[in-house]
Amino acid sequence: MDAHIQTHWQRHQQILQYSGLIVSIIISAVINILQPLHVKQPYHTSALTGEAWVLELLCGHPDRIRTELGVGLDVFNALIQELRDFGHTSSRHVSLEEQLAIFLYMCVTGLTIRHVG
């Protein structure tokens, strides 16, 4: 009878150990899934804002805007005026100039919006 009780006790201990292992694995998995949602690290950390980059292009060397956006300053300004004439305006956080610069930059480089961001 003692051997039967001891075998039963050992079986019970094994079940508890396996249960603890499974719970540990589940907790680790949940932590790995939730941690990126909790730990926020800034993604956009450039020294220049988008608006500052556009101003740098507009006020800088004339060849630079052509290299970056594929158009000269005169064409860029004409496009801005056409967009304004069609009723387009700056959004809440992004100027019309910056919106156009992003579009032209994507056209010139072929990068996606995720890469440009």
Steps between C-alpha positions, in 0.01 A plus 500: 500500500785739578651443155165584340470824703860596420444438125183709516689777684780498241243517221336795674840676531569446128162645404571806718845544341360473146217737587751752637710468184198556276391803702854643478505453122160668464604794719823543301309494172248757624779729623678472162180590320400789726842655564526680162159653568614637834860606437474794264814613322477803271531408132536843339812639667653710223640837601299656216124506490341448159420870487862591579621266224266667249613847608860388463423388143310818415764735639809298417707441190278487187651170385411330828123536461529370143706202620269415790160574343567482126380855435650847535374761743295679233316179405447410867347843568281472188375157615420641845302783339308255278416284802379808688292607197334157504412552866769291669629632831734401779372231730491534876862388542656503151536803276403481135865555410606204711224282351616584146866448595420154642310405184777623268771336711316169480469540122871570462627229734235233455490451877184402684325729745633283783859561389443869439339542843 
